[in-house]
Amino acid sequence: MPVTALVSAKSCGVTAAALALTLASKRPSLLAECDPAGGTIRAGLLAGQANAGFGLYHLARAERTGPEALAHAFAAHLWPLDPSGHRQLLPGLTDPAQAAALTRTWPALADVLQVMAQQAGHDVFIDAGRLALEAGHLHPTLTPAPLLYRADLVLLVVRGTDQSLALARHVIAPLRTALQEHGSGGDALGLLLIEDGAYRAHQVGEALQTPVLAALPHDLDTAHYLTDGGRPPRGYGRSPLLRYARTAAEQLEALANRRQIQQQRVPAAPQLAGILQRLNHQHREGGAATHG
């Protein structure tokens, strides 16, 4: 299964799109909320159920102890997004000031996420937030660059508006160059179009000289529920956003699988696989009851 990272040039619906893809997946799925500017799902969709004792920040100390401690911490800090525990969330930072502590944790977390995808069979999505640049390069603290470099696909989320396209133009070249030099290749980069605005997918792809790999409808009611929580809208399970997200997840998997075959990528951190599979099985069995 693939690891897919979602980023934006400015707020374009990354979190709602990442949640929709995670919840619509037909397989076990995981969303890692890794925006250095801070996570919003804890206070939004989860309505404060997951307190600050859970989440990404707690992995930094475990990583300094070693891979096994990190694997245990990772499994312990996942939060179920459905009663079965097949859809899980790693809640994000509660304070942007915590981002600096994760600088050396990102590469190890990238290994864990690859294991979850390759060995544990999860669809893994990363909410990497808004891209931050410094002197034309990815910012070392304000962008989780190692997660992007290890991802099978990196989706720049855009809308079909002049403003969104103008902002995206400034980040595409540095991002593609970074993926080419440090990641799995510049062809890992594609666009995820939120169908809001006058421009259609082929026009957006031509304007940005980057392929549109998937598109999601501008479904305000469902997106609002995913970002802000509250009562789900009527017909939520059959909403346009979730229906199109199911199709998009399948398309992204097919694209990622082709890239993996072409690259013949080496399996990630096999020593972590057994630990994570065992721990995640234990947490799925009792996670909903424990977290409830």
C-alpha positions in Angstrom: 0.0 0.0 0.0 1.2 3.5 -0.6 2.4 6.4 1.6 0.8 9.6 0.2 1.8 13.0 1.5 -0.5 16.0 1.1 0.8 19.6 1.2 -0.3 23.0 0.0 1.1 26.4 -0.9 -1.6 28.0 1.4 -4.8 26.7 3.0 -6.5 24.7 0.3 -8.2 21.9 2.2 -5.3 19.6 2.9 -6.7 18.3 6.2 -10.2 17.8 4.9 -8.8 16.0 1.8 -6.5 13.8 3.9 -9.3 12.8 6.2 -11.6 12.1 3.4 -9.1 9.8 1.7 -8.3 8.0 5.0 -12.0 7.5 5.9 -13.0 6.4 2.4 -10.2 3.8 2.0 -11.4 0.2 1.6 -8.4 -1.1 3.5 -7.0 -0.3 6.9 -5.8 3.3 6.8 -3.8 5.7 8.8 -3.6 9.5 8.8 -0.4 11.0 10.3 -1.1 14.7 11.1 2.4 16.1 10.7 1.8 19.8 10.0 4.6 21.6 11.9 2.2 24.6 12.3 0.0 22.4 14.6 -2.8 19.9 14.2 -6.5 20.8 14.0 -8.2 17.4 14.0 -8.0 17.0 17.7 -10.1 20.1 18.3 -12.2 19.6 15.2 -13.4 16.2 14.2 -12.4 14.6 17.5 -14.1 17.4 19.5 -11.3 17.3 22.1 -11.6 13.6 22.9 -7.9 13.1 22.4 -6.1 15.3 24.9 -2.5 16.5 24.7 -1.3 13.2 26.2 -1.7 11.6 22.8 0.0 12.4 19.5 3.0 13.2 17.4 5.0 15.2 19.9 5.5 12.2 22.2 7.3 10.3 19.5 10.3 12.6 19.8 11.5 11.3 23.2 10.9 7.7 22.2 12.9 8.1 19.0 15.9 9.1 21.1 15.7 5.8 22.9 15.7 3.6 19.8 13.5 1.9 17.1 11.7 -0.4 19.4 10.7 2.4 21.8 9.5 4.5 18.8 7.4 1.6 17.5 5.8 1.2 20.9 5.1 4.9 21.2 3.7 5.1 17.7 1.2 2.3 18.3 0.3 3.7 21.7 -0.4 7.2 20.3 -2.8 6.2 17.5 -6.4 7.2 17.9 -9.3 5.3 16.2 -11.4 7.2 13.7 -14.0 4.4 13.5 -15.4 1.9 16.0 -13.4 -1.0 14.4 -10.1 0.8 14.7 -9.3 0.1 11.1 -9.0 3.8 10.4 -6.5 5.5 12.7 -5.1 8.9 13.4 -1.7 10.0 14.7 -2.9 13.4 16.2 -0.7 16.4 15.4 1.1 19.0 17.5 -0.8 21.0 20.0 1.7 23.9 19.8 3.8 25.0 16.8 6.7 25.5 19.2 7.0 21.7 19.5 8.0 21.4 15.8 11.7 22.0 16.5 11.8 18.9 18.7 10.8 16.7 15.8 13.5 17.7 13.4 15.5 14.5 14.0 12.4 12.4 14.5 11.0 12.8 10.9 13.4 10.3 9.3 12.6 7.6 11.8 8.9 8.3 11.6 9.2 8.0 7.8 10.5 4.5 8.3 7.6 3.6 10.6 5.0 4.9 8.1 6.7 2.9 5.3 6.4 -0.2 7.4 2.8 0.5 8.1 2.2 0.7 4.3 4.5 -2.1 3.0 4.4 -4.7 5.7 1.2 -3.9 7.7 -0.9 -3.2 4.5 -2.2 0.2 5.4 -3.1 3.1 3.2 -1.0 5.8 4.8 -1.7 9.5 4.3 0.3 12.4 5.7 -1.1 15.8 6.3 2.1 17.8 5.9 0.4 21.2 6.0 1.6 24.3 4.3 5.0 24.2 2.6 7.5 26.6 4.0 10.5 27.6 2.0 13.8 29.2 3.0 16.2 30.6 0.3 14.4 28.5 -2.3 14.6 25.2 -0.4 12.3 23.3 1.9 12.5 24.8 5.4 14.3 22.4 7.7 11.9 22.9 10.7 8.7 24.3 9.3 8.3 21.5 6.6 8.6 17.8 7.5 10.8 17.3 4.4 12.0 13.7 5.3 8.4 12.5 5.2 8.0 14.0 1.7 11.2 12.4 0.5 10.2 8.9 1.6 6.5 9.2 0.4 5.5 7.2 -2.7 3.4 10.2 -3.9 3.4 13.9 -2.9 0.2 15.7 -3.7 0.1 19.5 -3.8 -3.5 20.4 -3.0 -4.8 23.2 -5.2 -8.1 24.8 -6.1 -9.2 25.8 -9.6 -8.8 29.5 -8.8 -6.4 32.2 -10.0 -5.2 32.8 -6.5 -4.5 29.2 -5.7 -2.7 28.6 -9.0 -0.6 31.8 -8.5 0.5 30.6 -5.1 1.2 27.0 -6.3 3.5 28.2 -9.0 6.0 29.5 -6.5 6.4 26.2 -4.7 6.2 23.6 -7.4 9.8 24.0 -8.8 11.5 23.9 -5.4 9.4 21.0 -4.3 10.0 19.0 -7.5 13.8 19.7 -7.2 13.9 18.6 -3.6 12.1 15.3 -4.5 14.4 14.8 -7.4 17.6 15.4 -5.3 16.6 13.8 -2.0 13.4 11.8 -2.5 12.1 9.1 -4.8 12.2 11.4 -7.9 10.5 14.4 -9.3 7.7 12.3 -10.8 6.5 11.6 -7.2 4.9 15.0 -7.4 1.3 15.5 -8.6 -1.7 17.7 -8.0 -4.8 17.0 -6.0 -7.5 19.3 -7.3 -10.3 20.6 -5.1 -12.9 21.4 -7.7 -13.6 25.0 -6.6 -13.2 27.7 -9.2 -13.3 28.2 -12.9 -10.5 26.0 -14.0 -10.9 22.3 -14.8 -8.3 19.6 -14.2 -6.7 19.7 -17.6 -6.4 23.5 -17.4 -4.8 23.3 -13.9 -2.4 20.6 -15.0 -1.3 22.7 -18.1 -1.0 25.9 -16.0 1.2 24.3 -13.4 3.0 21.9 -15.8 2.2 19.1 -13.3 -0.3 16.2 -13.7 -3.5 16.2 -11.7 -3.5 12.8 -10.1 -6.9 13.0 -8.4 -9.7 15.4 -7.9 -12.2 15.9 -5.1 -15.5 17.9 -5.2 -16.0 21.2 -3.3 -18.4 19.6 -0.8 -18.7 22.3 1.8 -21.0 20.5 4.2 -18.8 17.4 4.4 -15.6 19.3 4.5 -16.9 21.5 7.3 -17.8 18.4 9.3 -14.3 16.9 8.8 -12.5 20.0 9.8 -14.8 21.4 12.5 -16.6 18.3 13.8 -20.1 18.5 15.2 -23.0 16.4 13.8 -22.3 14.8 10.4 -24.4 16.2 7.6 -27.3 14.2 6.3 -26.2 11.5 3.9 -22.6 11.8 5.1 -21.6 8.3 4.2 -22.8 8.8 0.6 -21.6 12.4 0.3 -19.9 13.5 -2.9 -16.6 14.1 -1.1 -16.4 10.5 0.4 -17.6 8.9 -2.9 -15.0 10.7 -4.9 -12.3 10.1 -2.2 -12.9 6.3 -2.6 -12.1 6.6 -6.3 -9.2 8.9 -5.7 -7.6 6.5 -3.2 -7.8 3.6 -5.7 -6.2 5.8 -8.4 -3.4 6.9 -6.1 -2.7 3.3 -5.1 -2.4 2.2 -8.7 0.0 5.1 -9.5 2.1 4.4 -6.4 2.3 0.7 -7.2 3.6 1.4 -10.7 6.3 3.7 -9.3 7.3 1.1 -6.7 7.7 -1.6 -9.4 9.7 0.7 -11.6 12.0 1.7 -8.8 12.2 -1.7 -7.2 12.4 0.0 -3.8 13.9 -1.8 -0.9 11.4 -2.8 1.9 11.6 -0.3 4.8 13.0 -1.1 8.2 12.0 -4.8 8.3 13.1 -5.0 12.0 10.1 -2.7 12.9 7.5 -4.8 11.0 6.8 -7.5 13.6 6.7 -5.0 16.5 4.2 -2.7 14.7 2.0 -5.5 13.5 1.7 -7.0 17.0 1.2 -3.6 18.7 -1.4 -2.4 16.2 -3.4 -5.6 16.4 -3.5 -5.2 20.2 -4.5 -1.5 20.0 -7.2 -2.3 17.4 -8.6 -4.9 19.7 -8.9 -2.6 22.7 -8.3 0.9 21.3 -11.8 2.1 21.0 -12.7 1.0 24.5 -9.5 2.4 26.0 -9.7 5.7 24.3 -13.4 6.0 25.0 
